[in-house]
Amino acid sequence: MTSLVQTSLFDLPEPDDGLGPLGGLVTRQVLGRGAWVDVLPGWLSGADTLFDTLLGEVPWVAERRQMYERVVDVPRLLCFYGEADPLPHPALVTARDALNAHYGPELGEPFTTAGLCLYRDGRDSVAWHGDTIGRGRMEDTMVAIVSLGSPRHLVLRPRGGGASIRQQLGHGDLVVMGGSCQRTWEHAIPKTSKPVGPRISVQFRPHGVR
């Protein structure tokens, strides 16, 4: 396993809106086949209040899905905010605006939706997948993730086989998957037997990407 290179913001002064700058501080790793990943640890300062609010006030849903011949529980809780839905905390609006300001010229469109996942403990996970429902199946796009709460590992691997990459996402960290990443690579949050607390993942996506 190899790790993505990181640049720390912990020694920088905190801006009034709680968000560190993006330009010049996001570290990009080119994965190959047109895919890349940006990482910025500690982007969101003061994340404790946001985490507590989302944990207690978001209407989390436990879903069940067809898996081959069985219907199984989805091993995490979910909540999706569409383009017309107000986000559950002003900090998420500020984060989305900052992401649009930085990535908009490269992406060519804004982030418009937010999908939230709650991993309650190490038994919750998400299996290998790409966000290929909708336009992500055929077009390059971006998915920006803000991680809150206990650290968990994000693992990426090329579709069809190859060496995987493991990146620990901590409290307030930002990771952005771009280019062909959703089509040519897969990502997962694996289960862990280590004692871990809850984690919330906030995924910002453009129109028509799930």
MARLOVO-876453 format. One line per 3 residues: number of its first residue (from 1); for each residue x, y, z of N, C-alpha, C. Coordinates in nm, 4 decimals, padded with zeros to 6 digits, always signed. Atoms other than C-alpha are relative to their C-alpha. Example, Ala and Ser with C-alpha at 12.3 -4.5 7.8 and 13.67 -1.06 7.14 Angstrom:
<sites>
1) +00.0890:-00.1190:+00.0000:+01.2300:-00.4500:+00.7800:+00.0900:+00.1200:+00.0000  -00.0820:-00.1190:-00.0060:+01.3670:-00.1060:+00.7140:-00.0770:+00.1090:+00.0730
</sites>
This chain:
<sites>
1) +00.0833:-00.1188:+00.0000:+00.0000:+00.0000:+00.0000:+00.0878:+00.1251:+00.0000  -00.0658:-00.1286:-00.0034:+00.1117:+00.3569:-00.0683:-00.0986:+00.1029:+00.0489  +00.0858:-00.1041:-00.0538:-00.0228:+00.6755:+00.0840:+00.0096:+00.1244:-00.0858
4) -00.0018:-00.1277:+00.0672:-00.1197:+01.0043:-00.0762:+00.0809:+00.0988:+00.0825  -00.0788:-00.1011:-00.0680:+00.1150:+01.2906:+00.0063:-00.0938:+00.1048:+00.0579  +00.0878:-00.0945:-00.0661:-00.0385:+01.5357:+00.2516:+00.0750:+00.1279:+00.0342
7) -00.0521:-00.1276:-00.0452:+00.0182:+01.9038:+00.3375:-00.0852:+00.0462:+00.1166  +00.0760:-00.0309:-00.1199:-00.0819:+02.0103:+00.6890:-00.0381:+00.1472:+00.0061  +00.0454:-00.1365:-00.0238:-00.2859:+02.3208:+00.7702:-00.0034:+00.0334:+00.1489
10) +00.0227:-00.0183:-00.1426:-00.2704:+02.2786:+01.1460:+00.0796:+00.1169:+00.0578  -00.0807:-00.1097:-00.0504:+00.0003:+02.5459:+01.1905:-00.0372:+00.1343:-00.0609  +00.0414:-00.1242:+00.0628:-00.1807:+02.8056:+00.9793:-00.1087:+00.0671:+00.0818
13) +00.1102:-00.0680:-00.0688:-00.4078:+03.0764:+01.1247:-00.1346:-00.0411:-00.0569  +00.1325:+00.0418:+00.0432:-00.7747:+02.9851:+01.1094:-00.0786:+00.1208:-00.0509  +00.0816:-00.1103:+00.0493:-00.9922:+03.2097:+00.8868:-00.1319:+00.0067:+00.0739
16) +00.1231:-00.0213:-00.0756:-01.3184:+03.3519:+01.0213:-00.1072:-00.1023:-00.0320  +00.1063:+00.0923:+00.0363:-01.5356:+03.1065:+00.8260:+00.0322:-00.1452:+00.0344  -00.0358:+00.1353:-00.0410:-01.3514:+02.8029:+00.9627:+00.0586:-00.0855:-00.1098
19) -00.0526:+00.0767:+00.1129:-01.2258:+02.6962:+00.6198:+00.1385:+00.0500:-00.0373  -00.1310:-00.0370:+00.0486:-00.8623:+02.6892:+00.5209:-00.0036:+00.0258:-00.1493  -00.0046:-00.0263:+00.1438:-00.7614:+02.8143:+00.1746:+00.0264:-00.1274:-00.0779
22) -00.0213:+00.1160:+00.0865:-00.7521:+02.5713:-00.1161:+00.1149:+00.0218:-00.0980  -00.1011:-00.0246:+00.1016:-00.5328:+02.7353:-00.3765:+00.1409:-00.0106:+00.0546  -00.1386:+00.0153:-00.0397:-00.1699:+02.6282:-00.3464:+00.0234:-00.0949:+00.1150
25) -00.0172:+00.0877:-00.1150:-00.2354:+02.3950:-00.0504:-00.0575:-00.1397:-00.0221  +00.0512:+00.1318:+00.0330:-00.4364:+02.1100:-00.1976:+00.1107:-00.0800:-00.0699  -00.1007:+00.0860:+00.0606:-00.2035:+01.8211:-00.2838:-00.0669:-00.0968:-00.0963
28) +00.0593:+00.0872:+00.1013:-00.2883:+01.6404:-00.6062:+00.0916:-00.1176:-00.0311  -00.0711:+00.1186:+00.0470:-00.1830:+01.2851:-00.6853:-00.0670:-00.0494:-00.1265  +00.0498:+00.0540:+00.1262:-00.2228:+01.1739:-01.0444:+00.0026:-00.1511:+00.0089
31) +00.0117:+00.1450:-00.0151:-00.3473:+00.8153:-01.0396:+00.0252:-00.0751:-00.1294  -00.0125:+00.0680:+00.1292:-00.3213:+00.7398:-01.4105:-00.1368:-00.0237:-00.0619  +00.1236:+00.0243:+00.0754:-00.5811:+00.6679:-01.6785:-00.0955:+00.1190:+00.0100
34) +00.0806:-00.1209:-00.0058:-00.7015:+01.0269:-01.6460:-00.0590:+00.0326:+00.1355  +00.0564:-00.0190:-00.1331:-00.7825:+01.0035:-01.2734:+00.0990:+00.0717:+00.0913  -00.0835:-00.0657:-00.0999:-00.6544:+01.2154:-00.9853:-00.0772:+00.0141:+00.1307
37) +00.0587:-00.0220:-00.1329:-00.7159:+01.2759:-00.6144:+00.0710:+00.1180:+00.0649  -00.0523:-00.1106:-00.0794:-00.6704:+01.5996:-00.4185:-00.0272:-00.0270:+00.1476  +00.0158:+00.0192:-00.1440:-00.6173:+01.5879:-00.0397:+00.0425:+00.1278:+00.0725
40) -00.0357:-00.1134:-00.0847:-00.6181:+01.8701:+00.2156:-00.0414:-00.0304:+00.1437  +00.0346:+00.0297:-00.1399:-00.6012:+01.7641:+00.5830:-00.0361:+00.1264:+00.0760  +00.0353:-00.1092:-00.0896:-00.7661:+01.9854:+00.8413:-00.0586:+00.1210:-00.0684
43) +00.0555:-00.1147:+00.0735:-00.9471:+02.2003:+00.5847:-00.1057:+00.0730:+00.0824  +00.1099:-00.0585:-00.0768:-01.2472:+02.2563:+00.8116:+00.0378:+00.0032:+00.1470  -00.0273:-00.0139:-00.1424:-01.1521:+02.3917:+01.1511:-00.1315:+00.0173:+00.0753
46) +00.1226:-00.0103:-00.0780:-01.4030:+02.3976:+01.4348:-00.1042:-00.1016:-00.0415  +00.0911:+00.1004:+00.0543:-01.5519:+02.0756:+01.2982:-00.0825:-00.0707:+00.1069  +00.0725:+00.0709:-00.1056:-01.6713:+01.9504:+01.6388:-00.1475:+00.0391:+00.0042
49) +00.1383:-00.0467:-00.0068:-01.9840:+02.1668:+01.6435:-00.0802:-00.0488:-00.1194  +00.0679:+00.0479:+00.1202:-02.0726:+02.0765:+01.2859:-00.0304:-00.1485:+00.0109  +00.0220:+00.1438:-00.0150:-02.0287:+01.7059:+01.3564:-00.1145:-00.0290:+00.0957
52) +00.1050:+00.0244:-00.0998:-02.2467:+01.7181:+01.6676:-00.1374:+00.0377:-00.0543  +00.1282:-00.0434:+00.0552:-02.5201:+01.9105:+01.4850:-00.0522:-00.0989:-00.1031  +00.0432:+00.0944:+00.1030:-02.5284:+01.6757:+01.1871:-00.0379:-00.1344:+00.0608
55) +00.0285:+00.1286:-00.0631:-02.5181:+01.3679:+01.4083:-00.1378:-00.0006:+00.0652  +00.1238:-00.0026:-00.0754:-02.8161:+01.4821:+01.6128:-00.1213:+00.0479:-00.0769  +00.1140:-00.0652:+00.0647:-03.0318:+01.6726:+01.3633:-00.0293:-00.0479:-00.1416
58) +00.0280:+00.0516:+00.1347:-02.9958:+01.5099:+01.0204:-00.0977:-00.1175:+00.0106  +00.0944:+00.1125:-00.0043:-03.2898:+01.2721:+00.9494:+00.0600:-00.1255:-00.0648  -00.0706:+00.1163:+00.0537:-03.0706:+00.9661:+00.9016:-00.0963:-00.1130:-00.0328
61) +00.0868:+00.1075:+00.0481:-03.2266:+00.6772:+00.7106:+00.0810:-00.1293:-00.0085  -00.0590:+00.1338:+00.0150:-03.1429:+00.3066:+00.7399:-00.0650:-00.0660:-00.1210  +00.0538:+00.0571:+00.1229:-03.1847:+00.1624:+00.3899:+00.0279:-00.1495:-00.0096
64) -00.0217:+00.1406:+00.0336:-03.2170:-00.1943:+00.2653:+00.0072:-00.0112:-00.1522  -00.0209:+00.0113:+00.1439:-03.0997:-00.3023:-00.0794:+00.0068:-00.1463:-00.0416  -00.0101:+00.1339:+00.0574:-03.1202:-00.6047:-00.3045:+00.1466:-00.0336:-00.0232
67) -00.1352:+00.0491:+00.0203:-02.7950:-00.7999:-00.2974:-00.0086:-00.1438:-00.0483  +00.0184:+00.1307:+00.0618:-02.8107:-01.0896:-00.5411:-00.1414:-00.0513:+00.0325  +00.1328:+00.0552:-00.0270:-03.0987:-01.3036:-00.4073:-00.0549:+00.0404:+00.1359
70) +00.0439:-00.0400:-00.1336:-03.1281:-01.1317:-00.0682:-00.0186:+00.1511:+00.0069  +00.0100:-00.1414:-00.0351:-03.2374:-00.7952:+00.0701:+00.0757:+00.0189:+00.1306  -00.0883:-00.0151:-00.1160:-02.9754:-00.6716:+00.3153:-00.0025:+00.1452:+00.0485
73) -00.0140:-00.1343:-00.0554:-02.9249:-00.3727:+00.5454:+00.1222:+00.0683:-00.0587  -00.1156:-00.0803:+00.0410:-02.7014:-00.0992:+00.4067:+00.0814:+00.0303:+00.1260  -00.0793:-00.0130:-00.1230:-02.4095:-00.0880:+00.6571:+00.0466:+00.1428:+00.0284
76) -00.0228:-00.1398:-00.0352:-02.4319:+00.2892:+00.7217:-00.1358:+00.0689:-00.0098  +00.1225:-00.0788:+00.0115:-02.7043:+00.5522:+00.7621:+00.0205:+00.1092:-00.1040  -00.0106:-00.0876:+00.1161:-02.7832:+00.7907:+00.4764:-00.0979:+00.1160:+00.0082
79) +00.0923:-00.1098:+00.0225:-02.9384:+01.1254:+00.3932:+00.0498:+00.0763:-00.1222  -00.0377:-00.0667:+00.1239:-02.9410:+01.2980:+00.0539:-00.0714:+00.1339:-00.0113  +00.0534:-00.1342:+00.0203:-02.9900:+01.6699:-00.0133:+00.0141:+00.0356:-00.1476
82) +00.0009:-00.0311:+00.1414:-03.0914:+01.7451:-00.3702:+00.0247:+00.1478:-00.0262  -00.0349:-00.1358:+00.0400:-03.0370:+02.0638:-00.5648:-00.0926:+00.1048:+00.0605  +00.0955:-00.0966:-00.0550:-03.3505:+02.2319:-00.4254:-00.0123:-00.0084:+00.1517
85) +00.0128:+00.0199:-00.1439:-03.3035:+02.1119:-00.0661:+00.0977:+00.0896:+00.0763  -00.0926:-00.0769:-00.0826:-03.1594:+02.3462:+00.1989:+00.0936:-00.0938:+00.0763  -00.0963:+00.0824:-00.0722:-02.8423:+02.2039:+00.3526:-00.0216:+00.0141:+00.1503
88) +00.0375:+00.0019:-00.1415:-02.8646:+02.1140:+00.7224:+00.0853:+00.0887:+00.0902  -00.0834:-00.0872:-00.0843:-02.5937:+02.3554:+00.8420:+00.0651:+00.1050:-00.0890  -00.0620:-00.1051:+00.0815:-02.4583:+02.6908:+00.7172:+00.1444:-00.0301:-00.0398
91) -00.1390:+00.0323:+00.0329:-02.1028:+02.5525:+00.7280:+00.0098:-00.0809:-00.1282  -00.0027:+00.0785:+00.1230:-02.1921:+02.3108:+00.4485:-00.0234:+00.0879:-00.1212  +00.0198:-00.0970:+00.1083:-02.3159:+02.5997:+00.2343:+00.1314:+00.0723:-00.0287
94) -00.1288:-00.0676:+00.0153:-01.9882:+02.7817:+00.2966:+00.1023:-00.0915:-00.0655  -00.0940:+00.0953:+00.0593:-01.7905:+02.4680:+00.2137:-00.0288:-00.0201:-00.1478  +00.0359:+00.0186:+00.1410:-01.9825:+02.4126:-00.1102:+00.0383:+00.1224:-00.0831
97) -00.0356:-00.1218:+00.0725:-01.9311:+02.7764:-00.2118:+00.1511:+00.0078:-00.0227  -00.1454:-00.0041:+00.0130:-01.5570:+02.7506:-00.1449:+00.0492:-00.1023:-00.1022  -00.0369:+00.1022:+00.0978:-01.5316:+02.4289:-00.3454:-00.0341:+00.0450:-00.1409
100) +00.0389:-00.0486:+00.1325:-01.7204:+02.5848:-00.6347:+00.0938:+00.1099:-00.0489  -00.0901:-00.1075:+00.0389:-01.4954:+02.8894:-00.6313:+00.1347:-00.0547:-00.0460  -00.1313:+00.0550:+00.0333:-01.1823:+02.6743:-00.6440:-00.0049:-00.0949:-00.1191
103) +00.0027:+00.1056:+00.1017:-01.2887:+02.3821:-00.8648:-00.0901:+00.0321:-00.1190  +00.0931:-00.0309:+00.1068:-01.5568:+02.5486:-01.0785:+00.0638:+00.0169:-00.1365  -00.0614:-00.0152:+00.1322:-01.3223:+02.6578:-01.3601:+00.0485:-00.1316:-00.0602
106) -00.0484:+00.1284:+00.0500:-01.1739:+02.3074:-01.3880:-00.1146:-00.0966:-00.0269  +00.1126:+00.0908:+00.0144:-01.5010:+02.1204:-01.3419:-00.0955:+00.0460:-00.1099  +00.0885:-00.0542:+00.1013:-01.6989:+02.3521:-01.5675:-00.1444:+00.0115:+00.0429
109) +00.1349:-00.0078:-00.0563:-02.0061:+02.3428:-01.3429:+00.0119:-00.0040:+00.1512  -00.0091:-00.0018:-00.1459:-02.0916:+02.3777:-00.9730:-00.0364:-00.1346:+00.0628  +00.0544:+00.1053:-00.0850:-02.1382:+02.1192:-00.7016:-00.1391:+00.0442:+00.0448
112) +00.1388:-00.0397:-00.0274:-02.5136:+02.1142:-00.6423:-00.0714:-00.0884:+00.1013  +00.0668:+00.0909:-00.0932:-02.6038:+01.8143:-00.4217:+00.0961:-00.0399:+00.1111  -00.0810:+00.0481:-00.1115:-02.4836:+01.6735:-00.0902:-00.0578:-00.1317:+00.0506
115) +00.0383:+00.1281:-00.0575:-02.4997:+01.3107:+00.0137:+00.0751:-00.0204:+00.1300  -00.0622:+00.0204:-00.1306:-02.4341:+01.2368:+00.3817:-00.0085:-00.1469:+00.0385  -00.0047:+00.1366:-00.0512:-02.3273:+00.9005:+00.5232:+00.0486:+00.0037:+00.1441
118) -00.0419:+00.0142:-00.1391:-02.3006:+00.8116:+00.8921:+00.0497:-00.1418:+00.0216  -00.0607:+00.1281:-00.0363:-02.0612:+00.5310:+00.9788:+00.0013:-00.0049:+00.1530  +00.0209:-00.0022:-00.1437:-02.1660:+00.4455:+01.3329:+00.1168:-00.0573:+00.0782
121) -00.1169:+00.0615:-00.0624:-01.8660:+00.2264:+01.4190:+00.0758:-00.0756:-00.1077  -00.0832:+00.0697:+00.0966:-01.6096:-00.0002:+01.2548:-00.0715:-00.1050:-00.0823  +00.0760:+00.0979:+00.0785:-01.8777:-00.2413:+01.1350:-00.0676:+00.0624:-00.1202
124) +00.0584:-00.0684:+00.1149:-02.0230:+00.0219:+00.9017:+00.1067:+00.0236:-00.1061  -00.0971:-00.0044:+00.1089:-01.8595:+00.0447:+00.5602:-00.0711:+00.0355:-00.1293  +00.0547:-00.0069:+00.1350:-01.9063:+00.1015:+00.1891:+00.0912:-00.0840:-00.0884
127) -00.0748:+00.0939:+00.0830:-01.8015:-00.1628:-00.0627:+00.0625:+00.0716:-00.1199  -00.0651:-00.0546:+00.1176:-01.5880:-00.1082:-00.3721:-00.1047:+00.0482:-00.1009  +00.0951:-00.0563:+00.0951:-01.7688:+00.1197:-00.6175:+00.0599:+00.1256:-00.0621
130) -00.0226:-00.1332:+00.0532:-01.7505:+00.4274:-00.8382:-00.1334:+00.0700:-00.0069  +00.1260:-00.0747:+00.0082:-02.0093:+00.7045:-00.8475:-00.0399:+00.0103:-00.1466  +00.0269:+00.0111:+00.1437:-02.1314:+00.5948:-01.1895:-00.1491:-00.0043:-00.0321
133) +00.1416:-00.0156:+00.0315:-02.5075:+00.6423:-01.1556:-00.0172:+00.1373:-00.0642  +00.0129:-00.1271:+00.0703:-02.5881:+00.9116:-01.4109:+00.1208:+00.0288:-00.0868  -00.1032:-00.0430:+00.0940:-02.3272:+01.1107:-01.6011:+00.1390:-00.0509:+00.0347
136) -00.1308:+00.0489:-00.0401:-02.0356:+00.9739:-01.3999:+00.0407:-00.1277:-00.0694  -00.0310:+00.1234:+00.0722:-02.0590:+00.6502:-01.5976:+00.0701:+00.0288:-00.1320  -00.0517:-00.0288:+00.1338:-01.9637:+00.8262:-01.9228:+00.0912:+00.1217:-00.0049
139) -00.0716:-00.1264:+00.0050:-01.8075:+01.1614:-01.8322:+00.0941:+00.0162:+00.1187  -00.0844:-00.0409:-00.1114:-01.5210:+01.2926:-01.6236:-00.0793:+00.0929:+00.0911  +00.0713:-00.0849:-00.0956:-01.6511:+01.4586:-01.3076:+00.0828:+00.0106:+00.1265
142) -00.0655:-00.0097:-00.1305:-01.5588:+01.5389:-00.9477:-00.0988:-00.0346:+00.1098  +00.0742:+00.0215:-00.1243:-01.6782:+01.4240:-00.6075:+00.0889:+00.0521:+00.1119  -00.0754:-00.0603:-00.1098:-01.5635:+01.6346:-00.3099:-00.0564:-00.0497:+00.1322
145) +00.0430:+00.0606:-00.1257:-01.5773:+01.4726:+00.0339:+00.0636:+00.0732:+00.1172  -00.0470:-00.0532:-00.1270:-01.5505:+01.6417:+00.3734:-00.0254:-00.1064:+00.1057  +00.0092:+00.1055:-00.1000:-01.4796:+01.3914:+00.6511:-00.0058:+00.0616:+00.1390
148) +00.0189:-00.0508:-00.1355:-01.5979:+01.4558:+01.0082:-00.0044:-00.1169:+00.0974  +00.0061:+00.1046:-00.1017:-01.5497:+01.2533:+01.3243:+00.1232:-00.0882:+00.0015  -00.1115:+00.0919:-00.0164:-01.3339:+00.9486:+01.3831:+00.0665:-00.0317:-00.1338
151) -00.0698:+00.0310:+00.1245:-01.0649:+00.8737:+01.1230:-00.0380:-00.1380:-00.0532  +00.0187:+00.1271:+00.0698:-01.1352:+00.6004:+00.8694:+00.0853:+00.0029:-00.1269  -00.0809:+00.0099:+00.1208:-00.9409:+00.4750:+00.5692:-00.0876:+00.0005:-00.1247
154) +00.0529:+00.0054:+00.1359:-01.0435:+00.5547:+00.2126:+00.1007:-00.0770:-00.0831  -00.0882:+00.0831:+00.0818:-00.9023:+00.2903:-00.0216:-00.0434:+00.0116:-00.1455  +00.0279:-00.0088:+00.1428:-00.8774:+00.3281:-00.3994:+00.0795:-00.1065:-00.0740
157) -00.0705:+00.0972:+00.0836:-00.7847:+00.0724:-00.6669:-00.0449:+00.0165:-00.1448  +00.0411:-00.0086:+00.1405:-00.7855:+00.0671:-01.0479:-00.1056:-00.1057:-00.0318  +00.0951:+00.1002:+00.0484:-01.0829:-00.1013:-01.2098:+00.0744:-00.1024:-00.0843
160) -00.0656:+00.1055:+00.0744:-00.9724:-00.4359:-01.3434:+00.1263:-00.0517:+00.0646  -00.1160:+00.0525:-00.0708:-00.6903:-00.4829:-01.0941:+00.1165:+00.0972:+00.0022  -00.1152:-00.0868:-00.0165:-00.3727:-00.3158:-00.9760:+00.0193:+00.0375:+00.1450
163) -00.0325:-00.0374:-00.1371:-00.2094:-00.1739:-00.6642:-00.1011:+00.0998:+00.0542  +00.0955:-00.0896:-00.0632:-00.4414:+00.0002:-00.4206:+00.0725:+00.1098:+00.0775  -00.0496:-00.1155:-00.0736:-00.3916:+00.3305:-00.2371:-00.0874:+00.0179:+00.1226
166) +00.0738:-00.0146:-00.1259:-00.4900:+00.3838:+00.1260:+00.0276:+00.1385:+00.0569  -00.0115:-00.1342:-00.0559:-00.5572:+00.7304:+00.2682:-00.0877:+00.0123:+00.1236  +00.0804:-00.0223:-00.1197:-00.6649:+00.7990:+00.6254:-00.0636:+00.1383:-00.0070
169) +00.0741:-00.1249:-00.0024:-00.9344:+01.0671:+00.6398:-00.0358:+00.0325:+00.1440  +00.0242:-00.0408:-00.1369:-00.9493:+01.2561:+00.9674:-00.1045:+00.1091:+00.0111  +00.1034:-00.0970:-00.0353:-01.1695:+01.5182:+01.1323:+00.0255:+00.1313:-00.0742
172) -00.0139:-00.1242:+00.0744:-01.2218:+01.8115:+00.8931:+00.0804:-00.0099:-00.1272  -00.0806:+00.0177:+00.1211:-01.0187:+01.6635:+00.6066:-00.0857:+00.0097:-00.1256  +00.0641:-00.0085:+00.1312:-01.1049:+01.7240:+00.2412:+00.0708:-00.0932:-00.0968
175) -00.0544:+00.0794:+00.1104:-01.0573:+01.4764:-00.0436:-00.0908:+00.0210:-00.1199  +00.0747:-00.0210:+00.1236:-01.1625:+01.5398:-00.4032:+00.0503:-00.1005:-00.1034  -00.0316:+00.0952:+00.1060:-01.1710:+01.2630:-00.6649:-00.0454:+00.0590:-00.1326
178) +00.0341:-00.0690:+00.1231:-01.1599:+01.4006:-01.0186:+00.0493:-00.0695:-00.1240  -00.0341:+00.0598:+00.1282:-01.1010:+01.3356:-01.3841:-00.0845:-00.1231:-00.0252  +00.0703:+00.1255:+00.0293:-01.1920:+00.9808:-01.4807:-00.0117:-00.0909:+00.1213
181) -00.0138:+00.0855:-00.1189:-01.1637:+00.8566:-01.1195:-00.1205:-00.0897:+00.0226  +00.1195:+00.0806:-00.0272:-01.5255:+00.7380:-01.0902:-00.0177:-00.1124:-00.1018  +00.0152:+00.1018:+00.1055:-01.5022:+00.5399:-01.4180:+00.1154:-00.0983:-00.0031
184) -00.1179:+00.0843:+00.0184:-01.1476:+00.4041:-01.4084:+00.0575:-00.0523:+00.1315  -00.0428:+00.0469:-00.1313:-01.0952:+00.3580:-01.0334:-00.1237:-00.0299:+00.0845  +00.1037:+00.0271:-00.0996:-01.3034:+00.2232:-00.7436:+00.0506:+00.0466:+00.1359
187) -00.0393:-00.0377:-00.1349:-01.3059:+00.3381:-00.3829:-00.0919:-00.0675:+00.1010  +00.0744:+00.0696:-00.1059:-01.4251:+00.1924:-00.0524:+00.0419:+00.0553:+00.1357  -00.0324:-00.0184:-00.1416:-01.4395:+00.2504:+00.3233:-00.0140:-00.1377:+00.0637
190) +00.0118:+00.1375:-00.0501:-01.3550:-00.0953:+00.4610:-00.0390:-00.0056:+00.1473  +00.0271:+00.0255:-00.1410:-01.4786:-00.2387:+00.7872:+00.1318:-00.0082:+00.0762  -00.1180:+00.0150:-00.0833:-01.2342:-00.2399:+01.0762:-00.0388:-00.0613:+00.1341
193) +00.0241:+00.0607:-00.1317:-01.2109:-00.4472:+01.3934:+00.0523:+00.0890:+00.1125  -00.0510:-00.0903:-00.1018:-01.0383:-00.1603:+01.5734:-00.1156:+00.0834:+00.0566  +00.1065:-00.0837:-00.0567:-01.2530:+00.0420:+01.8145:+00.0063:+00.1414:-00.0578
196) +00.0069:-00.1346:+00.0574:-01.3585:+00.3589:+01.6299:-00.1367:+00.0592:+00.0297  +00.1246:-00.0692:-00.0229:-01.6232:+00.6183:+01.6946:-00.0695:+00.0316:-00.1304  +00.0759:-00.0306:+00.1207:-01.8796:+00.7542:+01.4478:+00.0749:+00.0967:-00.0914
199) -00.0557:-00.0886:+00.1024:-01.7778:+00.9284:+01.1253:-00.1115:+00.0416:-00.0949  +00.0941:-00.0501:+00.1000:-01.9832:+01.1467:+00.8897:+00.0778:+00.0402:-00.1241  -00.0566:-00.0372:+00.1288:-01.8931:+01.1767:+00.5224:-00.1010:+00.0875:-00.0728
202) +00.0844:-00.0912:+00.0775:-02.0333:+01.4741:+00.3276:+00.0547:+00.0038:-00.1420  -00.0456:+00.0106:+00.1390:-02.0115:+01.4198:-00.0492:-00.0731:+00.1031:-00.0871  +00.0552:-00.1000:+00.0911:-02.0648:+01.7178:-00.2788:+00.0198:-00.0483:-00.1442
205) -00.0046:+00.0467:+00.1388:-02.1497:+01.6285:-00.6412:-00.0687:+00.1005:-00.0910  +00.0731:-00.0830:+00.0965:-02.2527:+01.8135:-00.9581:-00.1307:-00.0642:-00.0433  +00.1290:+00.0478:+00.0482:-02.5904:+01.7774:-01.1247:+00.0148:-00.1312:-00.0791
208) +00.0063:+00.1237:+00.0772:-02.6715:+01.4265:-01.2504:+00.1059:-00.1020:+00.0304  -00.1038:+00.0951:-00.0397:-02.3897:+01.2463:-01.0682:-00.0385:-00.0602:+00.1346  +00.0258:+00.0703:-00.1263:-02.4594:+00.9847:-00.7972:+00.0958:-00.1178:+00.0101
</sites>
